[in-house]
């Protein structure tokens, strides 16, 4: 699997268990002390054995100074994108530009639990379409180069709101993706890819990466448009594999086609 010239980085992915709430913060501080680049936490708002990921990331941001912060990945059906845009920009500003935003369409294996928390029923295809809408809304609300309100009328989301605040840096959007429709969306609209070996073994990374690469478009050829841009035609998408084991090691499982 090619690296597209990206610098190799390393991170930690501890389970955010609610039975020992300070453990995740302690591990994040230790990860920073030993020189790791990234600390990431899975997001399962419907499981009481886990802390709320967004609250935890805010606490970790206050306890650290350098390490980058990422949800891996946020459960979009339970986090409306317009509110998420405000929350993401706020955390990025407060942390000094350390947020990378991992997003998922909602794990199909937890569909009943997600709907039990109030999310509407969605087919796998509808959940991918909703994620595509959300990415567009996030980037529009973060773009303060114009003062015009953001108006979005889509199949899943309707927004008519003010832009801003802008994040401290260009927040990358990484997707937890495995099936063809999600992989194509990753290549078309995302900056990074967050596969987990719980759902995609290492030997499958190359084929999935090829589907992502096949959706990179000429409109993204301008160097610097994305943090992962290259000088060759088309942009690259950062891959951040998670080789943790176990069925709940990642919040990014998705059976969308």
PENOR-V351979 format. One record per backbone hydrogen bond with DSSP energy under -1.0 kcal/mol. CO is the residue of the C=O (numbers start at 1). NH is the residue of the N-H. If there is no record, write none. Layout:
# PENOR-V351979
CO&NH + CO&NH
This chain:
# PENOR-V351979
3&6 + 10&37 + 10&38 + 12&40 + 15&17 + 16&51 + 20&23 + 22&26 + 23&27 + 24&28 + 25&29 + 26&30 + 27&31 + 28&32 + 29&33 + 30&34 + 31&36 + 32&35 + 37&68 + 38&12 + 39&70 + 41&72 + 44&47 + 47&50 + 49&18 + 52&56 + 53&57 + 54&58 + 55&59 + 56&60 + 57&61 + 58&62 + 59&63 + 68&39 + 69&100 + 70&41 + 72&251 + 74&76 + 74&104 + 75&78 + 76&79 + 80&84 + 81&85 + 82&86 + 83&87 + 84&88 + 85&89 + 86&90 + 87&91 + 88&92 + 89&93 + 90&94 + 91&95 + 92&97 + 98&69 + 101&174 + 102&74 + 103&176 + 104&76 + 107&110 + 108&111 + 110&114 + 111&115 + 112&116 + 114&119 + 115&118 + 123&127 + 124&128 + 125&129 + 126&130 + 127&131 + 128&132 + 129&133 + 130&134 + 131&135 + 132&136 + 133&137 + 134&138 + 135&139 + 136&140 + 137&141 + 138&142 + 141&164 + 150&161 + 152&159 + 157&154 + 159&152 + 161&150 + 169&171 + 172&101 + 173&191 + 173&192 + 174&103 + 175&194 + 179&183 + 180&184 + 181&185 + 182&186 + 183&187 + 184&188 + 185&189 + 186&190 + 191&238 + 192&175 + 193&240 + 195&242 + 196&199 + 196&200 + 201&204 + 202&205 + 204&208 + 205&209 + 206&210 + 207&211 + 208&212 + 209&213 + 210&214 + 212&215 + 213&216 + 217&220 + 218&221 + 222&225 + 226&229 + 238&193 + 242&197 + 246&249
